[in-house]
């Protein structure tokens, strides 16, 4: 499945929407996009991974590092949609706590 990223800006929030497979190759693209978002100074980032069909540890690492970097800048990152695969891997790695993915509903901001 082809990987795509879409960004929408609605100050003070930037929403990043991913479709397809988040693997070691697409994680690089996502990392560059998240770095550009962070460098823009936007205080709130929202990520939609509801249409992600596969996710690996490299992609989770990018997201975890971004959360830490944004928090150091007094900014936040949350998830508005998550796929079953994403939630499962996050729960297996303990990142569901870092990403604030509750048991019934994902965190919104």
C-alpha positions as CSV (number, residue, x, y, z in Angstrom):
1,X,0.0,0.0,0.0
2,X,1.3,3.4,-0.9
3,X,2.3,5.7,1.9
4,X,1.0,9.3,2.0
5,X,1.1,12.2,4.4
6,X,-1.2,15.1,4.4
7,X,-0.8,18.2,6.6
8,X,-3.5,20.7,7.4
9,X,-3.0,23.9,9.4
10,X,-5.6,25.4,11.6
11,X,-3.8,27.7,14.0
12,X,-2.7,26.9,16.6
13,X,-2.9,23.3,15.5
14,X,-1.3,21.3,12.7
15,X,-2.8,18.0,11.8
16,X,-0.7,15.3,10.2
17,X,-2.6,12.4,8.5
18,X,-0.9,9.2,7.5
19,X,-2.2,6.6,5.1
20,X,-0.6,3.2,4.3
21,X,2.3,1.5,5.8
22,X,4.5,3.2,8.4
23,X,7.8,1.2,8.1
24,X,11.5,2.1,8.2
25,X,11.3,3.8,4.8
26,X,8.1,5.9,5.3
27,X,9.3,6.7,8.9
28,X,12.0,8.8,7.3
29,X,9.4,10.8,5.4
30,X,7.3,11.2,8.5
31,X,10.3,12.3,10.6
32,X,11.2,15.0,8.1
33,X,7.6,16.3,8.1
34,X,7.4,16.2,11.9
35,X,10.7,18.1,12.2
36,X,9.4,20.8,9.8
37,X,6.2,21.0,11.9
38,X,8.2,21.3,15.1
39,X,10.5,23.9,13.5
40,X,7.4,26.0,12.5
41,X,6.8,26.6,16.2
42,X,3.3,25.3,16.2
43,X,2.3,24.6,19.8
44,X,-0.1,21.8,19.0
45,X,0.3,18.8,16.7
46,X,-2.4,16.3,16.1
47,X,-1.7,13.0,14.3
48,X,-4.2,10.8,12.5
49,X,-3.0,7.2,11.9
50,X,-6.4,5.7,11.5
51,X,-5.7,4.7,7.9
52,X,-2.3,3.1,8.7
53,X,-2.3,-0.5,7.8
54,X,1.1,-1.5,9.2
55,X,3.4,0.1,11.7
56,X,6.9,-0.9,12.8
57,X,9.2,0.1,15.6
58,X,11.1,2.7,13.6
59,X,7.9,4.6,13.0
60,X,7.0,4.4,16.7
61,X,10.5,5.7,17.5
62,X,10.0,8.7,15.3
63,X,6.7,9.5,17.1
64,X,8.1,9.0,20.6
65,X,11.1,11.2,19.8
66,X,8.8,13.9,18.4
67,X,6.6,13.8,21.6
68,X,9.7,14.4,23.7
69,X,11.1,17.1,21.5
70,X,7.7,18.9,21.4
71,X,7.3,18.7,25.2
72,X,10.8,20.2,25.5
73,X,9.6,23.1,23.4
74,X,6.4,23.4,25.6
75,X,4.3,22.1,22.7
76,X,2.0,19.0,22.6
77,X,1.2,16.1,20.3
78,X,-1.9,13.9,20.4
79,X,-3.7,11.4,18.3
80,X,-7.2,11.8,16.9
81,X,-7.5,8.5,15.1
82,X,-5.5,5.3,15.4
83,X,-5.7,2.0,13.6
84,X,-6.1,-1.3,15.3
85,X,-2.5,-2.2,14.3
86,X,-1.1,1.0,15.7
87,X,-2.9,0.7,19.0
88,X,-1.9,-3.0,19.4
89,X,1.8,-2.2,18.8
90,X,1.7,0.8,21.2
91,X,0.1,-1.4,23.9
92,X,2.7,-4.1,23.4
93,X,5.6,-1.6,23.7
94,X,4.1,0.6,26.5
95,X,3.9,3.6,24.2
96,X,0.2,3.8,24.7
97,X,0.9,5.5,28.0
98,X,3.4,8.0,26.4
99,X,0.9,8.7,23.6
100,X,-2.0,8.9,26.0
101,X,-4.1,6.3,24.2
102,X,-6.8,5.5,26.6
103,X,-8.5,2.1,26.7
104,X,-11.7,3.2,24.9
105,X,-10.9,6.4,23.1
106,X,-7.7,8.0,21.7
107,X,-6.5,11.2,23.2
108,X,-7.6,14.3,21.4
109,X,-4.9,16.9,22.1
